[in-house]
Amino acid sequence: MRSTDDQLREIMKRADQVKATKASKKAAVSYALSACACIALLVVTSLHIPGLSQGETAETQGHYGSLMLNTSFMSYVVIGTLAFLLGICLTLLCMHIVEQRKKERGR
């Protein structure tokens, strides 16, 4: 028969496992939601870009290599930043999923 101390240690160990599982699930959900939010912002912002180049002249038509010629270059910066954040969120989500699979295989 186990002593009270052994039983208490086992209870605390299981409680820590439950807390870790809940925290892990919460992190996965937050990574997924932030990735979805980044995708939504990226799509909405990129839908507005075709309307930004309406004021092109004959002088600037062939020189789109330089974003500074266009007065609305900030939207391209926003799209790039959102795409970068999306990449970060998806990378964190994938790393989390791989870590979870490794833990499940270890059990």
Backbone bond lengths (Angstrom), bond angles and torsions (degrees), N, CA, C in turn:
res aa  C-N    CA-C-N  psi(-1)  N-CA   C-N-CA  omega(-1)  CA-C   N-CA-C  phi
1 M - - - 1.440 - - 1.527 109.45 -
2 R 1.307 115.61 140.39 1.461 120.83 -178.88 1.519 110.67 -80.45
3 S 1.298 112.97 151.78 1.465 117.83 176.76 1.528 109.16 -81.16
4 T 1.292 114.59 170.04 1.461 120.39 -179.66 1.518 110.71 -64.47
5 D 1.327 117.00 -37.65 1.463 120.56 178.85 1.524 111.26 -63.60
6 D 1.322 117.40 -42.03 1.462 121.03 178.11 1.523 111.22 -63.75
7 Q 1.295 116.76 -42.06 1.466 120.84 178.77 1.530 110.80 -64.92
8 L 1.313 116.01 -41.37 1.463 120.22 179.54 1.528 110.85 -65.01
9 R 1.326 118.04 -41.39 1.458 121.72 176.86 1.532 111.17 -61.30
10 E 1.310 116.05 -41.78 1.461 120.48 179.28 1.535 111.22 -65.39
11 I 1.310 116.85 -39.70 1.470 121.33 177.59 1.523 110.27 -64.51
12 M 1.315 116.90 -44.20 1.460 120.70 179.93 1.533 111.06 -65.42
13 K 1.316 116.27 -37.24 1.460 121.00 178.58 1.528 110.61 -64.68
14 R 1.309 116.86 -43.80 1.470 120.25 177.96 1.522 111.45 -66.91
15 A 1.330 116.73 -38.27 1.469 120.25 178.13 1.532 110.26 -63.25
16 D 1.325 117.18 -40.16 1.462 120.59 177.25 1.522 111.20 -64.51
17 Q 1.326 117.33 -37.83 1.460 120.66 177.79 1.527 111.17 -64.37
18 V 1.332 116.37 -41.58 1.464 120.67 178.93 1.527 110.06 -64.37
19 K 1.339 117.13 -43.06 1.460 120.64 178.62 1.525 111.14 -63.15
20 A 1.319 116.76 -41.72 1.462 120.27 179.47 1.522 110.91 -64.72
21 T 1.318 117.46 -39.63 1.465 121.04 178.67 1.522 111.13 -64.37
22 K 1.335 116.76 -43.44 1.462 120.31 179.14 1.526 110.83 -64.56
23 A 1.322 117.00 -41.86 1.463 120.37 179.49 1.522 110.68 -65.14
24 S 1.316 116.60 -38.11 1.456 121.02 179.22 1.525 110.93 -65.47
25 K 1.317 117.24 -42.82 1.465 120.68 178.36 1.526 110.91 -65.53
26 K 1.328 116.28 -39.51 1.450 120.60 179.18 1.528 110.85 -63.53
27 A 1.330 116.24 -40.48 1.467 120.63 178.72 1.525 110.66 -65.13
28 A 1.330 117.23 -42.32 1.461 120.28 179.62 1.522 110.93 -62.76
29 V 1.309 117.23 -40.97 1.463 120.72 179.31 1.525 110.27 -65.64
30 S 1.322 117.08 -41.89 1.466 119.08 -179.80 1.518 111.19 -67.07
31 Y 1.345 118.53 -37.11 1.461 120.78 176.10 1.523 110.54 -63.71
32 A 1.312 116.70 -43.44 1.461 120.68 -178.75 1.534 111.06 -66.27
33 L 1.316 116.91 -42.73 1.464 120.09 179.26 1.520 111.75 -65.93
34 S 1.320 117.59 -39.07 1.462 119.21 179.21 1.526 110.38 -69.06
35 A 1.322 117.46 -34.76 1.466 119.84 176.14 1.525 110.25 -65.61
36 C 1.320 117.21 -42.33 1.478 120.62 178.00 1.524 111.06 -63.73
37 A 1.325 116.76 -39.87 1.463 120.09 178.35 1.515 111.06 -64.72
38 C 1.324 117.02 -40.27 1.467 120.14 177.94 1.521 110.98 -65.26
39 I 1.321 116.92 -40.95 1.466 119.84 178.12 1.528 110.23 -62.40
40 A 1.314 116.47 -44.58 1.466 120.27 -179.65 1.525 110.71 -62.31
41 L 1.326 117.62 -46.16 1.461 120.38 178.73 1.521 111.66 -63.62
42 L 1.316 116.50 -38.67 1.457 121.12 179.16 1.522 110.89 -63.92
43 V 1.314 116.76 -43.70 1.466 120.78 -179.56 1.526 110.66 -67.37
44 V 1.320 117.13 -46.04 1.464 120.35 -178.50 1.523 110.86 -63.14
45 T 1.317 116.74 -44.15 1.454 119.93 -179.22 1.527 111.28 -68.67
46 S 1.312 117.35 -39.57 1.466 119.22 -179.40 1.523 112.11 -70.23
47 L 1.321 118.14 -23.65 1.461 120.23 175.95 1.527 111.59 -69.96
48 H 1.323 116.62 -24.64 1.460 120.06 -179.90 1.526 112.88 -85.66
49 I 1.313 118.84 -13.90 1.466 121.17 -176.43 1.527 113.56 -65.77
50 P 1.334 121.20 -40.81 1.475 117.84 -179.35 1.522 113.65 -58.31
51 G 1.294 118.73 -28.73 1.459 121.33 179.65 1.510 113.79 -80.78
52 L 1.312 118.49 -6.13 1.454 120.75 -176.31 1.525 113.25 -82.67
53 S 1.291 118.29 -22.19 1.470 120.56 -175.70 1.527 111.51 -99.77
54 Q 1.314 118.85 39.19 1.455 121.86 -179.11 1.518 112.20 -78.47
55 G 1.297 117.86 -25.67 1.464 120.26 -174.69 1.514 113.11 -93.30
56 E 1.317 119.45 35.59 1.459 119.98 -178.31 1.524 109.88 -79.42
57 T 1.304 114.43 144.65 1.459 120.33 178.29 1.519 108.52 -112.57
58 A 1.328 115.54 176.06 1.461 119.72 -179.64 1.522 111.03 -66.84
59 E 1.331 117.19 -27.08 1.459 121.10 -179.25 1.526 112.10 -71.44
60 T 1.313 117.13 -35.57 1.467 120.03 -174.42 1.521 113.22 -100.92
61 Q 1.312 117.92 0.50 1.457 119.58 -176.66 1.528 112.47 -61.49
62 G 1.282 118.59 -41.26 1.461 121.14 -176.31 1.513 114.20 -92.64
63 H 1.299 118.88 3.51 1.473 121.77 -173.48 1.519 112.29 -117.33
64 Y 1.289 117.41 46.54 1.460 119.33 -179.89 1.521 112.62 -83.31
65 G 1.324 118.62 3.90 1.458 120.72 174.86 1.516 110.63 -65.73
66 S 1.294 116.78 -28.44 1.458 121.34 179.21 1.526 108.84 -101.26
67 L 1.304 116.32 116.53 1.468 120.50 -179.76 1.520 112.11 -73.11
68 M 1.326 116.66 -17.48 1.455 119.15 -176.90 1.530 112.21 -72.78
69 L 1.330 117.89 -19.46 1.457 120.15 177.38 1.520 111.27 -68.66
70 N 1.306 115.55 -30.64 1.453 120.42 179.08 1.522 107.66 -86.43
71 T 1.299 117.79 134.17 1.463 120.15 -177.06 1.520 112.48 -74.13
72 S 1.325 118.14 -13.22 1.461 120.89 -177.45 1.525 111.47 -108.52
73 F 1.316 117.68 42.91 1.464 120.69 -178.71 1.524 111.98 -72.02
74 M 1.319 117.32 -16.74 1.463 120.42 -177.27 1.528 111.58 -63.77
75 S 1.317 117.43 -30.89 1.467 119.40 179.62 1.527 110.91 -65.10
76 Y 1.334 117.39 -33.85 1.456 120.33 177.38 1.528 110.86 -68.02
77 V 1.306 116.23 -35.98 1.460 120.87 177.01 1.526 109.80 -65.94
78 V 1.326 116.89 -41.73 1.464 121.14 178.89 1.525 110.35 -64.01
79 I 1.329 117.32 -43.93 1.468 121.19 178.95 1.527 110.10 -61.61
80 G 1.312 117.15 -44.22 1.462 120.65 178.99 1.511 112.26 -62.83
81 T 1.323 116.88 -41.44 1.465 121.09 178.74 1.521 110.99 -65.84
82 L 1.324 116.66 -43.14 1.461 120.02 178.37 1.527 111.42 -64.57
83 A 1.316 116.94 -38.72 1.465 119.91 177.99 1.524 110.52 -65.57
84 F 1.313 116.69 -37.92 1.467 120.92 177.11 1.521 110.57 -64.56
85 L 1.324 117.37 -44.90 1.470 121.01 178.18 1.526 111.40 -63.41
86 L 1.313 116.67 -37.73 1.459 120.55 176.33 1.522 110.25 -62.23
87 G 1.312 116.63 -42.70 1.464 120.29 177.49 1.512 112.08 -61.39
88 I 1.317 116.76 -40.84 1.470 120.45 177.85 1.519 110.67 -63.35
89 C 1.328 116.68 -46.50 1.471 120.40 -178.62 1.526 111.33 -62.28
90 L 1.309 116.40 -44.06 1.469 119.19 -179.77 1.521 111.73 -67.61
91 T 1.326 117.47 -36.06 1.460 120.43 176.68 1.516 111.00 -64.08
92 L 1.331 117.07 -45.26 1.464 120.54 178.31 1.524 111.63 -62.92
93 L 1.325 116.13 -39.38 1.458 120.19 178.90 1.521 110.64 -64.67
94 C 1.316 117.54 -44.13 1.470 120.60 179.35 1.528 111.37 -65.13
95 M 1.324 116.62 -40.86 1.465 119.69 177.84 1.524 110.90 -62.68
96 H 1.318 115.97 -39.23 1.458 120.73 179.04 1.529 110.86 -64.93
97 I 1.314 116.37 -43.26 1.468 120.35 179.85 1.525 110.60 -64.15
98 V 1.325 117.73 -42.36 1.467 120.72 178.58 1.523 110.78 -63.17
99 E 1.324 116.50 -40.90 1.472 120.76 178.36 1.523 111.33 -62.97
100 Q 1.327 116.78 -41.55 1.458 121.19 178.68 1.521 111.02 -63.74
101 R 1.321 117.28 -41.61 1.468 120.41 179.73 1.530 111.13 -65.19
102 K 1.327 116.92 -37.91 1.456 120.35 177.30 1.528 111.10 -64.31
103 K 1.327 116.75 -40.37 1.469 120.23 178.69 1.528 110.94 -65.58
104 E 1.339 115.76 -40.09 1.470 118.73 179.93 1.523 111.36 -67.56
105 R 1.314 117.41 -36.28 1.463 120.10 177.55 1.525 111.69 -68.47
106 G 1.323 116.21 -31.22 1.465 121.10 -180.00 1.512 112.47 -72.48
107 R 1.305 118.17 -21.34 1.467 121.99 -178.75 1.466 108.67 -83.77
